[in-house]
C-alpha cells in the first residue's frame, strides 16, 4: 500500500497550463497595446513543498465530522405560507346521477384521511375540492382532484 502511495506522489501530473506556451512578455494578464500597466502584475511562482496525503474515505457516519446534519421536521402547509387552493373537477351530465348515489362513499377518504373540504356545485356541474388548515400535505389536493376525476368521468366506483 505504501509503495502505491509513494509512486502516486512521485509521478508528475501534467497540467493543462503546462501544455500552453507562455504569452509573449511573460506570465500574467494580457495587456492591450498602448495601455498603461499601473495595475497588479502577476509573477510566476514555484511551489517547492507540496504534501500529498492519502485519505481513506469512510462510509456514512463519519466520526471525524465536526457536527452532524441537523434534522428538521417537515413544514406544514400553514408554516410554508400556502394559501387556500381549490380544484374544480367537471362532471359530465350522464355521470351526475351515479355520482350523487355514491357521494358519501366517494368523499369519505378525501375528508377523513386527507382533511380536505369537498362540495358538489350543481349549478356549475362540478365537484369543488379545497384545502384547509388541517390538511397535512398540499399534494393531497391534486391527489383528491385526480381521484374525483376518475370517479366522475370514467364512472369507476368502488
C-alpha positions as CSV (number, residue, x, y, z in Angstrom):
1,X,0.0,0.0,0.0
2,X,2.8,2.4,0.9
3,X,4.5,1.7,-2.4
4,X,1.4,2.7,-4.3
5,X,1.0,5.9,-2.4
6,X,4.7,6.7,-2.8
7,X,4.5,6.0,-6.6
8,X,1.4,8.3,-6.8
9,X,3.2,11.1,-5.0
10,X,6.4,10.8,-7.1
11,X,4.6,10.6,-10.5
12,X,4.4,14.1,-12.1
13,X,0.9,15.1,-13.1
14,X,0.7,17.1,-16.4
15,X,-1.4,20.2,-16.0
16,X,-3.3,22.0,-18.8
17,X,-1.2,25.1,-18.1
18,X,2.0,23.1,-18.8
19,X,1.0,22.5,-22.4
20,X,0.4,26.1,-23.3
21,X,3.3,28.3,-24.2
22,X,3.6,31.4,-22.0
23,X,2.4,34.6,-23.8
24,X,5.0,36.9,-25.2
25,X,6.1,39.2,-22.5
26,X,5.8,36.7,-19.6
27,X,3.1,35.4,-17.4
28,X,0.1,37.4,-16.2
29,X,-2.8,39.2,-17.7
30,X,-2.7,40.1,-21.3
31,X,-2.4,43.8,-21.8
32,X,-3.6,45.8,-24.8
33,X,-1.1,47.9,-26.7
34,X,-1.0,51.5,-25.6
35,X,-2.4,50.9,-22.1
36,X,-0.5,51.9,-19.1
37,X,0.3,49.0,-16.8
38,X,-0.3,50.6,-13.4
39,X,-2.3,47.6,-12.1
40,X,-1.2,44.4,-10.4
41,X,1.4,42.4,-12.3
42,X,1.3,38.6,-11.8
43,X,4.6,36.8,-11.5
44,X,5.1,33.0,-11.8
45,X,5.6,31.2,-8.5
46,X,7.2,27.8,-7.9
47,X,5.8,25.5,-5.2
48,X,8.5,23.6,-3.5
49,X,6.9,21.9,-0.5
50,X,3.8,20.1,-1.7
51,X,2.5,17.4,0.6
52,X,0.0,14.9,-0.7
53,X,-1.7,12.7,1.8
54,X,-3.7,9.5,1.1
55,X,-7.1,9.8,2.8
56,X,-9.2,6.7,3.3
57,X,-12.8,7.5,2.7
58,X,-15.1,6.1,5.3
59,X,-18.7,5.1,4.8
60,X,-21.6,7.1,6.1
61,X,-21.5,8.1,9.8
62,X,-18.0,9.6,9.9
63,X,-16.9,10.2,13.4
64,X,-14.5,12.9,12.2
65,X,-17.2,15.3,11.2
66,X,-17.2,18.4,13.4
67,X,-21.0,18.3,13.5
68,X,-23.8,16.2,12.3
69,X,-26.5,17.2,9.9
70,X,-29.4,18.9,11.5
71,X,-32.7,17.1,11.5
72,X,-35.7,19.3,11.0
73,X,-39.4,18.1,10.9
74,X,-41.3,18.8,7.7
75,X,-43.1,22.1,7.5
76,X,-46.9,22.1,7.5
77,X,-48.7,23.9,4.7
78,X,-49.6,26.7,7.2
79,X,-45.9,27.1,8.1
80,X,-45.0,27.2,4.4
81,X,-47.4,30.0,3.9
82,X,-49.6,28.1,1.5
83,X,-52.9,29.9,0.9
84,X,-56.3,28.4,0.3
85,X,-56.3,26.5,-3.0
86,X,-59.1,24.9,-4.8
87,X,-59.5,22.3,-7.6
88,X,-62.7,22.1,-9.6
89,X,-63.5,18.8,-11.3
90,X,-66.2,18.9,-14.0
91,X,-68.8,16.2,-14.0
92,X,-70.4,15.1,-17.3
93,X,-74.2,15.2,-17.3
94,X,-74.6,11.5,-17.8
95,X,-72.4,10.8,-14.7
96,X,-74.3,13.2,-12.3
97,X,-76.9,10.7,-11.1
98,X,-74.4,7.8,-10.3
99,X,-72.1,10.4,-8.6
100,X,-74.9,11.6,-6.4
101,X,-75.8,8.0,-5.5
102,X,-72.3,7.1,-4.4
103,X,-71.4,10.6,-3.0
104,X,-70.8,9.6,0.7
105,X,-68.6,6.6,-0.2
106,X,-66.6,8.8,-2.6
107,X,-65.9,11.8,-0.3
108,X,-65.2,9.7,2.9
109,X,-61.5,9.0,2.2
110,X,-60.9,12.6,1.0
111,X,-62.5,14.2,4.1
112,X,-61.3,11.7,6.7
113,X,-57.8,10.9,5.6
114,X,-56.7,13.9,3.6
115,X,-58.6,16.5,5.7
116,X,-59.9,18.3,2.6
117,X,-63.2,20.2,2.1
118,X,-65.4,18.8,-0.7
119,X,-68.7,20.1,-2.1
120,X,-70.8,19.5,-5.2
121,X,-71.6,22.6,-7.1
122,X,-74.8,21.6,-9.1
123,X,-75.1,24.9,-10.9
124,X,-71.6,24.5,-12.4
125,X,-71.9,20.7,-12.5
126,X,-68.6,20.3,-10.8
127,X,-67.0,18.9,-7.7
128,X,-65.0,21.5,-5.8
129,X,-62.2,20.4,-3.5
130,X,-60.2,22.8,-1.4
131,X,-57.5,22.5,1.3
132,X,-58.0,23.6,5.0
133,X,-55.6,24.4,7.8
134,X,-55.8,20.8,8.9
135,X,-54.5,19.4,5.6
136,X,-51.2,17.7,6.3
137,X,-49.8,17.8,2.8
138,X,-50.5,20.2,-0.1
139,X,-50.1,17.4,-2.6
140,X,-53.3,15.8,-1.3
141,X,-55.3,18.4,-3.1
142,X,-54.1,17.2,-6.5
143,X,-54.5,13.6,-5.5
144,X,-58.1,14.2,-4.5
145,X,-58.8,16.0,-7.8
146,X,-57.4,13.1,-9.7
147,X,-59.4,10.7,-7.6
148,X,-62.7,12.6,-8.2
149,X,-61.8,13.0,-11.9
150,X,-61.5,9.2,-12.4
151,X,-64.7,8.5,-10.4
152,X,-66.8,11.1,-12.2
153,X,-65.7,11.0,-15.8
154,X,-64.8,7.3,-16.1
155,X,-67.5,6.0,-13.8
156,X,-65.2,3.9,-11.7
157,X,-67.0,3.4,-8.4
158,X,-65.7,1.3,-5.6
